[in-house]
């Protein structure tokens, strides 16, 4: 009978999970307005709204349309802006020789490389007679460059003026090559002017090796080969600061603060109200009041007057872990921070919410339910052709009015008159399941006991 109870309980739990959430299930409701091109809209969550959540990872955030239907959404903690770091590296180059009458598209070579893929030696696959070999091109070793390659920069001996045209190919194993198009550099002189072009654009892809083959002419002797690479990163969203938060003094040199909810705090600012304050400090935090304090950061806070101006260091950097309570221990040999606990401001990373608008506006943002499960999707699922550039071009959603807070989720309104076929269907499945399990239990009870 114990297994029967578990089965019935599991069936009931599964059916209850089918029930659709409504705005009334959440303590905080915020009206939204949308602008720009949909159907996706991007909302930067204000800190005041984030503080209404009851789960630190914002699992209890939802968006509803005018009919109270939930919208598909994703949470983004990266901005729609890109940062690009570029670097130029000198690379080794190896000559590619072929016979003057060779018909191969590319010279056949023997390659010796180190364990990490760095080229050591490149030689023709077959012995060439002196005077019969032709310099067909160059093999560049880019194995030490991990970022995508953006530009090729070449220099060559002065006796080869004019245009230099060549094909560009890339490989990661020296066996399979993919075309990167054609390149051209030039060194021209006319009258008293000199024009030089040393740079060739590359497709912004990664490769361990780059092969340059000259077309219809021998390759010049290189004197320099450089590759410019660039790493593109999505910038983290900016930090948003809270209003000053009052604390309490636990004992001499020890202060504590209670945060509004569990937050992933990345920075703290302590109000040093008195000039010439100097305080070596250790910061601790915890999520629950019954847990032990865990060290988070330490540093030297000060506000010193020099040449008639205040020099202030009043911030501590944190790792972003979730805390609800903070404690500051002050080494009072520096004079301490006073009898009253100083005000504290905290900074968290702004979060963007992207939702797919379905149904009619107005849309409502809802938060504040400690028991619901997260329903957010990955951005790449919500937006099939997602990219950072695409994120930047989405429509905008903004908070349109005051945050509406209720003390507890509202009691659902009575169902309107008429037949609710969906509800009846769920009850029918539940009753049939219970009946089937009851029949199984009855048949087991009627079985005669097994004789020893």
Secondary structure, DSSP 8 states (H G I E B T S, - for coil): -HHHHHHHHHHHHHHHHTS---GGGSSEEEEEEEESS-SEEEEE--HHHHTT-SSTT-TT-EEE-TTS-B--EEEE-EEEEEEEEEEEEE-EEEEEEEETT---SS--EEEEE-TTS-EEEEEESS---TTTEEEEEEEEE-TT--SEEEEEEEEE-TT--EEEEEEEEEESSSSS-EEEEEEEEEEEEETTEEEEE-EEEEEEE--SEEEEEESSS----EEEEEEEEEEEEEEE--EEE---B--EEEETTEEEEEEEEEEEEEEEEE---SSSEEEEEEEEEESSTTS--EEEEEEEEEEEEETTEEEEE-EEE----EEEEEEEEEEGGGB-S-SS---EEEEEE--EEEEE--SSS-EEEEE--TT-------HHHHSTT--HHHHHTSEEEEE-S--EE-SS--------SS--HHHHHHHHHHHHHHHHHHHHHHHHHHS-----
